Structures are given as structure tokens and as C-alpha cells.
Amino acid sequence: MTIVFQVSDNVKEKMKEFYYDKKRSKTPPYAVFQAKDADTIITLYESGKVMFQGISADVDANLWVDMEKHLNNRVIDLSEKEKKEEKKEYFYMSTIGSDEVGTGDFFGPIVVTAAYVSKENISFLEELGVKDSKKLTDEKIKKIIPKLIDKIPYVTFTLSNPDYNHYQEKGYNMNQIKAILHNKVLYAMKNKNYTYDKIVVDQFENPKKYYEHIASSLEKVNNITFTTKAENKCASVAAASCICRYIFLMKMDELSQKVGMELPKGANEIVDQVGKEIVKKFGEEKLNEIAKMNFKNVIKIKEDLN
């Protein structure tokens, strides 16, 4: 997947700072830098254009789309760009699909869900308006998902922030954690013995690497169909995506009530400001309970308080 768009000068400076320690030694012609972050190659050009290439290009690109909106009140619509990258493919069949939410958010847990959608129930999802959760507002998610979970079988797992931080301390990276959790919910869903044609996962990792990540698991799901933008191609992945988002929003509301302030989504400057307020009120140890401690936001929060 390749996504390209123009960034403003102030965002350009923040990108140079953000990717400073991930820069490649060689820089392409007319580029300010080229960096690698997990599975994504990021190239910022002198013209202000930035190119994201890789399986998770959309995730990385959306970080800076949000930054443009926050700093410059500028809306960048990636939908048309994304459509050019999508394969003309739709799984019009009974499937088990999985997706996750929360991996790009400093505050809140990671939620992974596997859902089963029979061929007969695809029209029900379409009528309900279920699609990629990133394309639905929080209000829409809260309205339609209770109807969805009453009819669609699913299995979900929520990885708390302390447990996520424990994984990180043991040396697991984000894709390893995601693979382990996807395998966990897919295995549980598969064992419910529904009749399905395919198991589909929204591809976030090279399939070979995915299977390496789960090699030590005693209970594994194989024969997975990996595809990018699976939420737009597979009803069960779309359902899983929306259920994840719904549960994530509920968990964020719970955490917000515990600290007495609304926890913002994402990993931007607003997040840093709220993080500083939480540290002032509760101390640094509180972040381990509600945030992902390997995010760069932690460094920024601590620097500004010292």
C-alpha cells in the first residue's frame, strides 16, 4: 500500500523530530529523510509531500492526518487514495474475520475481536451500515453496535495497559502482540464450530512473520487469508472492527471516569497535555495503568514536567 499527501511546514518539522531515530542512512533524491517504522517506509520530500509505503501505511499516515487537523484545521481525505490501493475483491461468503483497535492510541487498551458472519447475514450488516470502524463516528458506533452484537457471534479480548506494558518490557513489539491476540480470538471463534468458507485477517504483518509470532502458541489457527483493507472486503472483519471500536470506547469512558478527565484518543499534543495533568494529579505511576509506556508521548510528558 502506498499513500502520498502534502503536509504543512509545521507538521513537516514535527515529522523530522518524530522519525529522527528511525532515519535510514541513505536518503532518496530530493528527500528530507527516509525512515522505517515497523513495516512502514516513510519518505518526506523537500516539496512537503510525504509518502507512506507498507502494510500499515494507512495507520502511520492517519497519525499525521490527525496532526494536520489539530494544528492547522486542515482535513485530508485519504478515502480516494485508499480506493486506488484496494483490490477489486469482496468475500461474498461465510467468514470468520478479526480486527483490532487501540494500537495507535496512547491511552486505553488494545481490543481484538473475531466475528462470524454467515453469507445470509451480509445484507443485515449492509443495512445496519457496518463498515470499517474508522469511517464511522463514535456516536454511530454506539448506536448500531448493540444491534449487531445481538445477532452476530463474536469473541473479543481486551489487553489492559499494565499487561501491554508487561509485554513490552519482555521485548515483544506491537506486531508480535497483535498476532498473539488475533490468534487467541480466532482460535476461540473457530472452536464454536460455525460453518465458514474462509478465515480473513486485516493484514498488518507479512504472513510468514505472523506465523513466526505465534509459533510457540499451543493452540494455533492456520490457513488464514490475509488481505489489506479487509474491512472493506469482508463482512466479518468489518463487524469485528466495529465491535472492537465499541468496546474500546466503553473502556475509554471507564478510564476517563477513574481519572476524572476525558482521555483523548490518538497520540498527539492534546494527549501530551492530558498526560501532564494526570501526572501532576496522580504521579507518573498512574500512566502505567492507563497508557502505553513505550509511546514517545511518555518522553514528552516527562520532559515538560522536569
C-alpha positions in Angstrom: 0.0 0.0 0.0 1.3 3.5 -0.9 -0.3 6.7 0.4 1.0 10.2 -0.6 -0.2 13.6 0.5 1.1 17.2 1.2 2.0 18.3 4.7 2.2 21.8 6.1 5.5 23.3 7.2 4.8 22.9 11.0 3.8 19.3 10.6 6.9 18.8 8.4 9.1 19.9 11.4 7.3 17.5 13.8 7.8 14.6 11.4 11.5 15.3 11.3 11.6 15.2 15.1 9.3 12.2 15.4 11.3 10.0 12.9 14.8 11.3 13.9 16.0 8.0 15.5 14.4 5.9 12.7 16.0 7.5 9.7 17.8 5.4 7.1 21.4 6.2 6.4 20.7 6.8 2.7 18.2 9.4 1.5 16.5 9.3 -1.9 17.0 12.3 -4.2 15.0 15.5 -3.2 14.0 13.9 0.1 14.5 15.4 3.6 14.7 11.9 5.1 13.5 8.4 4.7 12.7 6.3 7.8 11.4 2.9 8.7 8.8 2.5 11.4 7.9 -1.2 11.9 6.6 -2.3 8.5 6.2 1.2 7.0 8.7 3.2 5.0 8.2 7.0 5.4 9.8 9.4 2.9 9.4 13.2 3.4 10.3 15.2 0.3 11.6 18.8 0.2 8.4 19.7 -1.6 6.4 18.8 1.5 5.0 15.7 0.1 5.2 12.6 2.3 4.9 9.0 1.1 4.0 6.0 3.3 4.7 2.6 1.9 3.9 -0.8 3.6 1.3 -3.0 5.1 0.4 -0.4 7.8 0.8 2.7 5.7 -2.7 3.8 6.5 -2.1 3.6 10.2 1.0 5.7 10.1 -0.5 8.2 7.6 -3.5 8.7 9.8 -1.3 9.9 12.6 -0.3 12.9 10.5 -3.7 13.4 9.1 -4.9 13.9 12.7 -2.0 16.2 13.3 -2.9 18.4 10.3 -6.4 18.6 11.6 -5.3 19.5 15.1 -2.6 22.1 14.3 -3.9 23.6 11.0 -7.6 22.7 11.0 -6.9 21.0 7.6 -8.8 18.0 6.6 -7.0 15.4 4.4 -9.3 12.9 2.8 -7.5 9.6 2.2 -10.5 7.7 1.1 -9.9 8.3 -2.7 -6.2 7.4 -2.3 -7.1 4.3 -0.4 -9.6 3.2 -3.0 -6.8 3.3 -5.6 -4.9 0.8 -3.5 -7.7 -1.6 -2.8 -8.1 -4.8 -4.8 -11.4 -5.3 -6.6 -12.3 -8.2 -4.3 -15.1 -9.0 -2.0 -15.6 -12.1 0.1 -19.3 -12.7 -0.5 -19.3 -15.9 1.6 -19.5 -17.1 5.2 -16.4 -16.0 7.0 -14.6 -15.6 10.4 -12.7 -12.3 10.5 -10.7 -10.4 13.0 -9.5 -6.9 13.6 -8.1 -4.7 16.4 -8.4 -1.2 17.8 -6.3 0.8 20.2 -2.8 0.1 18.8 -2.3 3.8 17.8 -3.8 5.3 21.0 -1.5 6.3 23.9 -4.4 6.0 26.4 -6.6 2.9 26.6 -6.3 -0.8 26.0 -5.9 -2.9 22.8 -9.1 -4.6 21.9 -9.1 -7.6 19.4 -12.2 -9.2 18.1 -13.1 -12.2 15.9 -16.6 -12.3 14.4 -18.5 -14.8 12.4 -20.8 -13.6 9.6 -22.7 -16.1 7.5 -23.4 -15.3 3.9 -27.1 -14.8 4.7 -26.2 -12.1 7.3 -24.1 -9.9 5.0 -27.2 -8.0 3.9 -28.0 -7.4 7.6 -24.6 -5.7 8.1 -25.0 -3.6 5.0 -28.5 -2.4 6.1 -27.1 -1.6 9.5 -24.3 0.5 8.0 -21.5 -1.7 9.4 -18.1 -1.0 7.7 -14.6 -0.1 8.7 -14.9 1.5 12.2 -12.5 4.3 11.3 -15.1 5.5 8.8 -17.9 5.7 11.4 -18.3 8.3 14.1 -18.2 7.3 17.8 -21.9 8.2 18.0 -22.8 6.0 15.1 -20.8 3.1 16.6 -22.6 3.4 19.9 -25.9 3.4 18.2 -25.6 0.5 15.8 -23.3 -2.0 17.5 -25.7 -3.1 20.3 -27.9 -4.3 17.4 -25.0 -6.0 15.8 -23.8 -7.9 18.8 -27.3 -9.2 19.5 -27.2 -11.1 16.2 -23.6 -11.7 15.2 -21.4 -14.2 17.1 -18.1 -12.8 18.2 -15.2 -13.3 20.6 -13.2 -10.4 22.0 -10.2 -9.9 24.1 -9.1 -6.7 25.8 -5.4 -6.3 26.7 -5.1 -3.8 29.6 -2.4 -1.2 29.7 -0.5 -2.9 32.5 -0.5 -6.2 30.6 0.6 -4.4 27.4 3.4 -2.7 29.2 4.5 -6.0 30.6 4.7 -7.5 27.1 6.8 -4.5 26.0 9.1 -4.9 29.0 9.6 -8.5 27.9 10.7 -7.4 24.4 7.6 -8.0 22.4 6.9 -5.5 19.6 3.4 -4.3 18.6 3.1 -6.8 15.7 4.0 -9.7 17.9 1.4 -8.7 20.4 -1.2 -8.2 17.7 -0.5 -11.6 16.2 -0.8 -13.4 19.5 -4.1 -11.7 20.3 -5.6 -12.3 16.8 -4.7 -15.9 17.1 -6.3 -16.1 20.5 -9.7 -14.8 19.4 -9.6 -16.6 16.1 -9.0 -19.9 17.8 -11.9 -19.4 20.2 -14.2 -18.3 17.4 -13.2 -21.3 15.2 -13.9 -23.7 18.0 -17.5 -22.6 18.1 -17.9 -24.8 15.0 -19.7 -22.4 12.7 -19.7 -23.3 9.0 -17.4 -20.9 7.2 -15.6 -20.6 3.9 -12.6 -18.6 4.9 -10.8 -17.0 7.9 -9.8 -13.5 7.0 -7.5 -11.1 8.8 -6.8 -7.5 8.0 -3.1 -7.8 7.1 -0.8 -5.9 9.4 2.2 -8.2 9.0 3.8 -10.4 6.4 2.1 -13.8 6.7 5.3 -15.6 7.2 6.2 -13.3 10.1 2.7 -13.6 11.5 3.0 -17.4 11.8 6.5 -16.9 13.4 5.0 -14.7 16.0 2.5 -17.4 17.1 4.9 -20.4 16.6 5.1 -21.0 20.4 1.3 -20.9 20.9 -0.1 -24.4 21.7 -3.4 -23.5 20.1 -3.0 -22.0 16.6 -5.2 -21.1 13.6 -3.6 -21.7 10.2 -4.9 -21.3 6.7 -5.7 -17.6 7.1 -6.4 -15.3 4.2 -4.5 -12.1 4.8 -5.6 -9.0 2.9 -5.2 -5.3 3.3 -8.2 -3.1 3.8 -10.1 -6.3 4.8 -12.9 -4.2 6.5 -14.0 -3.1 3.0 -13.8 -6.6 1.5 -15.1 -8.9 4.3 -18.2 -8.5 6.4 -16.9 -10.4 9.3 -13.7 -8.2 9.5 -16.0 -5.1 9.3 -18.1 -6.5 12.1 -15.0 -7.3 14.2 -13.6 -3.8 13.6 -16.8 -2.1 14.7 -17.3 -4.3 17.8 -13.7 -3.6 18.8 -14.3 0.1 18.5 -17.4 -0.1 20.5 -15.7 -1.9 23.4 -12.7 0.4 23.2 -15.0 3.4 23.6 -16.6 1.9 26.6 -13.2 1.2 28.2 -12.0 4.7 27.5 -15.1 6.1 29.2 -14.4 3.9 32.2 -10.8 5.1 32.4 -11.8 8.7 31.9 -14.2 8.4 34.9 -11.4 6.9 37.0 -9.0 9.8 36.5 -11.8 12.5 36.4 -11.0 13.9 33.0 -11.7 12.9 29.4 -8.9 10.8 27.9 -8.4 11.8 24.2 -7.7 9.2 21.5 -4.6 9.2 19.4 -1.1 10.2 20.3 -0.9 13.9 19.6 -0.1 17.1 21.5 -3.6 17.1 23.2 -2.7 13.6 24.6 0.5 15.1 25.9 -1.3 17.9 27.7 -3.8 15.5 29.3 -0.9 13.2 30.3 0.9 16.0 32.1 -2.3 16.8 34.0 -2.6 13.2 35.1 1.0 13.0 36.3 0.5 16.2 38.2 -2.6 14.8 39.9 -1.7 11.2 40.5 2.0 10.8 39.8 3.9 9.1 37.0 3.0 5.6 38.1 -0.7 6.3 37.1 0.4 6.3 33.4 1.2 2.6 33.6 -2.4 1.9 34.5 -4.0 3.8 31.6 -1.3 4.4 28.9 1.2 2.6 26.6 4.5 3.4 28.2 6.6 2.7 25.1 5.0 5.6 23.2 7.1 8.7 22.7 4.4 10.7 24.5 5.9 9.5 27.8 9.2 11.2 27.0 7.5 14.4 26.0 5.3 14.4 29.2 8.3 13.8 31.5 10.5 16.4 29.7 7.9 19.1 30.0 7.3 18.4 33.7 11.1 18.4 34.7 
